[in-house]
Amino acid sequence: MSMKRYLEGVLSEFRKGKGPSLLLLYGDDFQVHEATKAILDLLVPAEKRAFNLERFDGRSTPWGEIEATLMTPPFFSGIKTVLVENAPYFLSREHKGELGEKVLHLWGEGKKDEAARLFLDLLLLEGWTQERWEKLQGPFSATQVIELFGGDGKEIKEEVEGLFAFCRSTGMDLSQRKGGEGHRLEEFVEQGLPPWDILLITTPHVDRRTRLYRRLEEKGATLDLGLEREKSGRISHEILAEFLDKRLREAGKRIESRAREMVLQRAGEELWAVHQELEKLLLYVGKDPWIRGRDVEEVFLDQGEAWVFDLTKSIAERDSVRALGHLARLLSQGDHPLKLLGTIASEVRRLLGARHLIEGEMRERWSREMTYPQFQMRVLQQGSPLLSRSPYADYMSFKTAENFTTQELFQFSEWIYQADIRLKSTGNPPRIIMERLILEMCRG
């Protein structure tokens, strides 16, 4: 179910004066942000916010301070809204792996403060105390917490050590974190809120099996704003399409079909990032009512390796100029030639797999004129992708594979192998080696 259907019901209740006095919002960060904004716009007009709205960061504010605010009547008549953001009261050990991945993701994006705060929450979840934290002096042995993050220790040791050093250098410690105060919130919920309060709580992570969550559901309301995702973790194609179309309607823009597919292909795993790239795109086109493929190429950052489709599409069309343009852009962004070569090799392997299916067991089910919904129903009868982690990526692989013979794809594999040897063992400029490969593939 989309955010709109969940949210509209709650907003309708508030408009009638029958909304819940206690509301928990959780799920996707962007949808939680947008839902919170819509609720606040309705409950607390701008002219009343200086006195009738109190905001707290649940990760660092003691519950006692929040409770004192809730027990204090508003300065002016009317309802007082108290917003507690990023509440850590709903975490459980089942979230350990998910939190570890998010910590490393935030750290890798340069969001050091957010990564550090979530890192300390993760330690609290594992039962770490301030005393244990303080004993970690001098060179940090990442092996003490490496298991919290999953993966291979060698791969993440450097990141964890850097994260730990950052926490220490900025004075962060476990005593500042308030993740263990959920029981005090539960006691307050049992007693009931004063009649002048509306309490909004937001959090990215919830374990719905906990007693606190169940009591909040009984005494107030919960709003699940999670996103439907594919098995790969990417946002589902349908949700992205709905989000894109809604934003374009709001902006009064129209988009070419090719540009639309490019946006959907380039979208990554976070709706916030998609939103930011769309805003850049809208600013770029300015007053022009249309968004075109070249606009997307210029400004929409590729978060989903959609450049593979751009590149293979150019090669399939024997358009060496466009293909070389994609290569130049990627190299200028800092992508390593070996990384680009490896991804091209993976795509060629997928295309070989698609050719094998087209010529074999999918011969009767597949046709090149097929739309994506038809592909889902007729080819992916079980719903699971056949070649990649994404059903839509499979569809694009089938479409692209129609432009090549099996023999050509085997020849591509041989050229890629030779390019790999040249990149690793010769002194030739990497860009020249990659350009030569692309020209060979375009000539066929």
PLY file of the C-alpha trace (Angstrom):
ply
format ascii 1.0
element vertex 444
property float x
property float y
property float z
element edge 443
property int vertex1
property int vertex2
end_header
0.00 0.00 0.00
1.37 3.42 -0.90
2.10 6.25 1.53
-0.84 8.28 0.21
-3.46 5.71 1.20
-2.01 5.28 4.67
-1.52 8.99 5.23
-4.80 10.28 3.85
-6.77 8.27 6.39
-4.87 9.79 9.31
-5.09 13.33 7.88
-8.82 12.88 7.37
-9.24 11.95 11.04
-7.27 15.01 12.16
-9.39 17.29 9.94
-12.50 15.97 11.69
-10.94 16.54 15.11
-10.86 12.79 15.76
-7.19 12.05 15.11
-5.09 9.97 17.52
-3.28 11.76 20.35
-0.40 9.30 19.99
0.99 8.41 16.57
4.06 6.40 15.58
5.43 6.82 12.04
8.10 4.44 10.77
9.62 3.04 7.60
11.30 4.77 4.68
13.10 7.97 5.76
11.73 10.12 2.95
8.15 8.96 3.34
8.33 9.45 7.11
9.66 12.98 6.55
6.91 13.84 4.06
4.16 12.35 6.23
5.41 14.20 9.31
5.46 17.48 7.39
1.89 16.95 6.14
0.65 16.21 9.67
2.43 19.19 11.21
1.12 21.53 8.49
-2.38 20.43 9.44
-2.02 20.39 13.23
0.24 23.37 13.86
-0.10 26.36 11.49
3.11 28.32 10.98
1.97 31.23 13.18
1.53 28.90 16.19
4.69 26.84 15.91
6.82 29.05 18.16
4.69 28.05 21.16
2.57 25.00 20.24
5.23 22.75 18.72
8.13 21.10 20.53
10.71 19.01 18.62
13.21 16.57 20.13
15.88 14.25 18.78
15.04 10.96 20.47
18.61 9.69 20.02
20.09 12.23 22.41
17.26 13.72 24.50
16.53 12.02 27.86
12.96 10.78 28.10
12.53 12.74 31.34
12.96 15.99 29.43
10.39 14.96 26.83
7.94 13.85 29.50
8.30 17.15 31.37
7.35 18.98 28.17
4.33 16.73 27.65
3.12 17.43 31.19
3.39 21.21 30.74
0.25 22.88 29.28
0.70 24.92 26.09
1.48 28.64 26.40
-1.58 29.54 24.31
-4.93 27.79 24.12
-5.28 24.79 21.87
-3.42 21.56 21.34
0.33 21.25 21.81
2.16 18.92 19.44
5.32 17.20 20.61
7.48 15.57 17.93
10.15 13.02 18.88
12.28 12.21 15.83
14.56 9.21 15.28
13.31 7.49 18.42
15.57 4.53 19.30
13.07 2.85 21.65
11.88 0.22 19.17
15.11 -1.55 18.23
15.68 -5.25 18.83
18.62 -7.57 18.27
16.92 -8.84 15.12
17.81 -5.48 13.56
21.54 -5.96 14.17
22.48 -6.92 10.61
20.27 -4.26 9.04
21.64 -1.54 11.33
25.22 -2.62 10.65
24.68 -2.30 6.91
23.13 1.13 7.31
26.01 2.34 9.52
28.56 1.42 6.84
26.37 2.89 4.10
26.10 6.24 5.91
29.83 6.24 6.66
30.65 5.50 3.03
28.47 8.44 1.92
30.37 10.78 4.23
27.45 11.19 6.69
29.75 10.71 9.65
27.54 12.11 12.42
24.56 9.96 11.42
26.76 6.86 11.07
28.34 7.44 14.48
25.03 7.87 16.27
23.62 4.72 14.71
26.87 2.88 15.53
26.44 3.70 19.22
22.81 2.57 19.09
24.04 -0.71 17.65
26.49 -1.15 20.53
23.74 -0.43 23.06
21.57 -3.01 21.35
24.35 -5.54 21.90
24.49 -4.73 25.61
27.60 -2.55 25.60
28.07 -0.31 28.65
29.83 3.01 29.04
32.50 1.26 31.10
33.24 -1.21 28.31
33.34 1.64 25.80
35.87 3.57 27.88
38.20 0.56 28.14
38.79 0.68 24.38
41.87 2.89 24.43
44.72 3.21 21.94
44.66 1.32 18.63
41.20 -0.10 18.19
40.78 -3.79 17.50
37.89 -3.92 15.05
37.45 -7.63 15.70
35.55 -6.76 18.90
32.61 -5.42 16.93
33.24 -6.74 13.42
30.52 -9.38 13.70
27.92 -6.65 14.17
28.43 -5.58 10.57
28.54 -8.90 8.75
30.72 -9.49 5.71
34.43 -10.12 5.65
36.46 -8.55 8.44
39.25 -7.45 6.11
36.82 -5.51 3.95
35.28 -3.44 6.74
38.04 -3.26 9.38
39.33 0.08 8.09
35.83 1.60 8.02
35.03 0.45 11.56
38.33 1.78 12.89
37.71 5.13 11.24
34.19 5.21 12.67
35.46 4.46 16.16
38.15 7.14 15.94
35.52 9.67 14.81
33.26 8.85 17.77
36.16 9.38 20.16
37.41 12.58 18.52
33.95 14.17 18.72
33.38 13.13 22.33
30.54 10.72 21.63
29.90 8.00 24.19
27.20 5.53 25.15
25.95 7.64 28.03
24.59 10.10 25.47
22.40 7.52 23.79
18.84 6.98 24.96
17.95 3.70 23.32
17.16 1.97 26.59
14.37 4.30 27.71
11.54 2.55 25.91
10.18 1.19 29.20
9.65 4.75 30.48
7.71 5.63 27.34
5.62 2.50 27.87
4.78 3.57 31.44
3.78 7.01 30.17
1.57 5.49 27.46
-0.18 3.35 30.08
-0.96 6.44 32.16
-2.34 8.31 29.14
-1.42 11.66 27.63
-2.72 14.95 29.07
-5.71 16.31 27.08
-3.66 19.13 25.59
-1.07 16.88 23.91
-0.53 15.17 20.60
2.63 13.06 20.60
4.21 12.18 17.24
7.09 9.70 17.23
9.18 8.85 14.17
11.71 6.05 13.80
13.34 4.18 10.91
13.33 0.80 12.68
10.54 -1.01 14.51
10.18 -4.51 15.88
6.42 -5.00 15.84
6.69 -7.94 18.22
7.76 -5.79 21.16
5.35 -5.00 23.98
5.96 -1.25 23.52
4.87 -1.36 19.88
1.75 -3.36 20.69
0.75 -0.93 23.45
1.25 2.04 21.13
-0.94 0.32 18.56
-3.65 -0.22 21.18
-3.49 3.21 22.82
-2.81 5.30 19.72
-2.04 4.60 16.06
0.89 3.44 13.95
1.65 4.42 10.37
3.76 1.98 8.35
5.54 3.94 5.63
7.84 1.20 4.41
8.46 0.72 0.69
7.71 -2.32 -1.39
11.07 -3.63 -2.57
12.38 -6.17 -5.01
14.48 -9.10 -3.79
17.60 -7.12 -4.66
16.64 -4.45 -2.12
15.85 -1.86 -4.78
12.56 0.01 -4.64
9.98 -1.74 -6.78
9.59 -0.46 -10.32
5.89 0.30 -9.74
6.53 2.41 -6.62
9.26 4.38 -8.39
7.01 4.99 -11.40
4.20 6.23 -9.16
6.61 8.52 -7.27
8.06 9.92 -10.51
4.68 10.56 -12.12
3.39 12.32 -8.99
6.40 14.64 -8.80
6.16 15.48 -12.51
2.46 16.33 -12.15
3.27 18.64 -9.24
5.98 20.35 -11.28
3.81 20.60 -14.40
6.37 18.74 -16.52
6.11 16.10 -19.24
8.79 13.52 -19.91
9.84 11.56 -22.98
9.38 7.81 -22.69
13.12 7.19 -23.07
13.93 9.76 -20.39
11.34 8.21 -18.06
12.89 4.76 -18.37
16.35 6.23 -17.84
15.23 7.82 -14.55
13.70 4.56 -13.36
16.83 2.63 -14.28
19.16 5.09 -12.55
17.19 5.11 -9.29
18.92 3.39 -6.37
17.71 1.95 -3.07
16.80 5.18 -1.23
13.82 7.39 -2.04
15.60 10.42 -0.54
18.33 10.11 -3.17
15.77 9.72 -5.98
13.97 12.83 -4.73
17.19 14.85 -4.68
18.14 13.80 -8.21
14.66 14.68 -9.48
14.92 18.15 -7.92
18.26 18.65 -9.71
16.67 17.53 -12.96
13.75 19.94 -12.59
16.08 22.83 -11.86
18.18 21.91 -14.87
15.30 21.99 -17.37
13.97 25.22 -15.87
10.91 26.53 -17.72
11.08 23.91 -20.45
7.85 21.85 -20.15
9.62 18.69 -21.37
12.29 16.48 -19.82
14.36 14.64 -22.44
16.85 11.80 -22.42
19.81 14.14 -22.84
18.69 16.07 -19.72
18.71 12.88 -17.64
22.14 11.96 -19.01
23.55 15.34 -18.01
22.38 15.69 -14.40
20.67 12.59 -12.98
23.29 10.68 -10.98
23.25 6.98 -11.73
22.59 5.12 -8.46
21.52 1.80 -9.91
24.21 1.01 -12.50
21.79 2.02 -15.24
24.82 3.18 -17.23
25.13 -0.49 -18.21
21.85 -0.15 -20.10
22.98 3.18 -21.60
26.26 1.67 -22.74
24.87 -1.61 -24.07
22.05 0.27 -25.79
24.62 2.46 -27.54
26.66 -0.61 -28.52
23.52 -2.45 -29.69
22.74 0.50 -31.93
26.38 0.54 -33.13
26.52 4.12 -31.88
30.20 4.38 -30.98
30.05 8.16 -30.44
27.38 7.89 -27.75
29.07 4.84 -26.18
32.39 6.66 -25.94
30.58 9.63 -24.44
29.22 7.41 -21.66
32.71 6.06 -21.07
34.24 9.55 -20.83
31.57 10.66 -18.34
32.09 7.64 -16.10
35.87 7.97 -16.10
35.59 11.69 -15.31
33.38 10.79 -12.32
36.22 8.68 -10.94
35.02 5.20 -11.89
38.00 2.85 -12.16
38.49 1.24 -15.60
38.67 -2.26 -14.08
35.37 -1.66 -12.30
33.76 -0.55 -15.57
35.24 -3.52 -17.40
34.01 -5.94 -14.73
30.48 -4.58 -14.90
30.47 -4.72 -18.71
31.66 -8.33 -18.48
28.82 -9.14 -16.05
26.33 -7.55 -18.42
27.65 -9.58 -21.36
27.27 -12.75 -19.27
23.67 -11.75 -18.51
23.03 -11.17 -22.20
24.46 -14.60 -22.98
22.12 -16.05 -20.36
19.22 -14.18 -21.94
20.14 -15.46 -25.42
20.27 -19.00 -24.04
16.76 -18.61 -22.58
15.38 -16.91 -25.70
16.67 -19.72 -27.90
15.68 -22.42 -25.40
13.01 -22.78 -22.74
11.58 -19.25 -23.17
11.23 -19.54 -26.96
7.42 -19.83 -26.79
6.91 -17.29 -23.99
9.11 -14.38 -25.08
8.72 -11.88 -27.90
10.69 -8.71 -28.48
7.50 -6.58 -28.63
6.53 -7.62 -25.10
5.83 -4.91 -22.49
7.22 -5.14 -18.97
3.87 -6.22 -17.38
3.52 -8.91 -20.06
7.09 -10.05 -19.34
6.23 -10.37 -15.64
3.15 -12.48 -16.35
4.39 -14.66 -19.18
8.13 -15.06 -18.63
8.57 -14.53 -14.89
5.63 -16.74 -13.97
6.95 -17.32 -10.47
7.76 -13.64 -9.98
11.48 -14.23 -9.30
14.16 -12.82 -11.64
16.04 -15.28 -13.84
19.30 -13.50 -14.60
19.82 -10.70 -12.07
18.45 -9.43 -8.78
15.80 -7.31 -10.47
12.85 -8.39 -12.66
13.05 -5.14 -14.60
16.79 -5.63 -15.23
15.91 -9.08 -16.61
13.38 -7.52 -18.96
15.98 -5.05 -20.24
18.51 -7.87 -20.69
16.04 -9.83 -22.80
15.31 -6.73 -24.91
18.99 -5.92 -25.41
19.96 -9.54 -26.12
17.70 -9.46 -29.17
20.24 -7.15 -30.82
23.07 -9.69 -30.68
23.78 -13.21 -31.81
25.25 -15.74 -29.42
28.42 -15.78 -31.49
28.80 -12.01 -31.17
28.42 -12.19 -27.39
31.08 -14.89 -27.16
33.36 -12.64 -29.24
32.65 -9.76 -26.81
33.73 -11.99 -23.94
37.03 -12.70 -25.67
37.66 -8.99 -26.29
36.83 -8.19 -22.66
39.32 -10.84 -21.52
42.04 -9.31 -23.72
41.24 -5.80 -22.42
41.53 -7.09 -18.85
45.03 -8.44 -19.57
46.09 -5.16 -21.19
44.77 -3.08 -18.26
46.70 -5.19 -15.75
49.94 -5.89 -17.61
50.73 -3.12 -20.10
51.62 0.51 -19.80
48.96 1.63 -22.25
46.60 4.37 -20.96
43.48 2.68 -19.48
41.16 5.06 -21.32
42.66 4.05 -24.69
42.21 0.36 -23.84
38.56 0.90 -22.89
37.86 3.02 -25.95
39.38 0.33 -28.19
37.14 -2.31 -26.57
34.01 -0.25 -27.10
34.89 0.48 -30.72
35.43 -3.24 -31.35
32.06 -4.05 -29.74
30.30 -1.36 -31.78
31.78 -2.66 -35.02
30.75 -6.22 -34.13
0 1
1 2
2 3
3 4
4 5
5 6
6 7
7 8
8 9
9 10
10 11
11 12
12 13
13 14
14 15
15 16
16 17
17 18
18 19
19 20
20 21
21 22
22 23
23 24
24 25
25 26
26 27
27 28
28 29
29 30
30 31
31 32
32 33
33 34
34 35
35 36
36 37
37 38
38 39
39 40
40 41
41 42
42 43
43 44
44 45
45 46
46 47
47 48
48 49
49 50
50 51
51 52
52 53
53 54
54 55
55 56
56 57
57 58
58 59
59 60
60 61
61 62
62 63
63 64
64 65
65 66
66 67
67 68
68 69
69 70
70 71
71 72
72 73
73 74
74 75
75 76
76 77
77 78
78 79
79 80
80 81
81 82
82 83
83 84
84 85
85 86
86 87
87 88
88 89
89 90
90 91
91 92
92 93
93 94
94 95
95 96
96 97
97 98
98 99
99 100
100 101
101 102
102 103
103 104
104 105
105 106
106 107
107 108
108 109
109 110
110 111
111 112
112 113
113 114
114 115
115 116
116 117
117 118
118 119
119 120
120 121
121 122
122 123
123 124
124 125
125 126
126 127
127 128
128 129
129 130
130 131
131 132
132 133
133 134
134 135
135 136
136 137
137 138
138 139
139 140
140 141
141 142
142 143
143 144
144 145
145 146
146 147
147 148
148 149
149 150
150 151
151 152
152 153
153 154
154 155
155 156
156 157
157 158
158 159
159 160
160 161
161 162
162 163
163 164
164 165
165 166
166 167
167 168
168 169
169 170
170 171
171 172
172 173
173 174
174 175
175 176
176 177
177 178
178 179
179 180
180 181
181 182
182 183
183 184
184 185
185 186
186 187
187 188
188 189
189 190
190 191
191 192
192 193
193 194
194 195
195 196
196 197
197 198
198 199
199 200
200 201
201 202
202 203
203 204
204 205
205 206
206 207
207 208
208 209
209 210
210 211
211 212
212 213
213 214
214 215
215 216
216 217
217 218
218 219
219 220
220 221
221 222
222 223
223 224
224 225
225 226
226 227
227 228
228 229
229 230
230 231
231 232
232 233
233 234
234 235
235 236
236 237
237 238
238 239
239 240
240 241
241 242
242 243
243 244
244 245
245 246
246 247
247 248
248 249
249 250
250 251
251 252
252 253
253 254
254 255
255 256
256 257
257 258
258 259
259 260
260 261
261 262
262 263
263 264
264 265
265 266
266 267
267 268
268 269
269 270
270 271
271 272
272 273
273 274
274 275
275 276
276 277
277 278
278 279
279 280
280 281
281 282
282 283
283 284
284 285
285 286
286 287
287 288
288 289
289 290
290 291
291 292
292 293
293 294
294 295
295 296
296 297
297 298
298 299
299 300
300 301
301 302
302 303
303 304
304 305
305 306
306 307
307 308
308 309
309 310
310 311
311 312
312 313
313 314
314 315
315 316
316 317
317 318
318 319
319 320
320 321
321 322
322 323
323 324
324 325
325 326
326 327
327 328
328 329
329 330
330 331
331 332
332 333
333 334
334 335
335 336
336 337
337 338
338 339
339 340
340 341
341 342
342 343
343 344
344 345
345 346
346 347
347 348
348 349
349 350
350 351
351 352
352 353
353 354
354 355
355 356
356 357
357 358
358 359
359 360
360 361
361 362
362 363
363 364
364 365
365 366
366 367
367 368
368 369
369 370
370 371
371 372
372 373
373 374
374 375
375 376
376 377
377 378
378 379
379 380
380 381
381 382
382 383
383 384
384 385
385 386
386 387
387 388
388 389
389 390
390 391
391 392
392 393
393 394
394 395
395 396
396 397
397 398
398 399
399 400
400 401
401 402
402 403
403 404
404 405
405 406
406 407
407 408
408 409
409 410
410 411
411 412
412 413
413 414
414 415
415 416
416 417
417 418
418 419
419 420
420 421
421 422
422 423
423 424
424 425
425 426
426 427
427 428
428 429
429 430
430 431
431 432
432 433
433 434
434 435
435 436
436 437
437 438
438 439
439 440
440 441
441 442
442 443
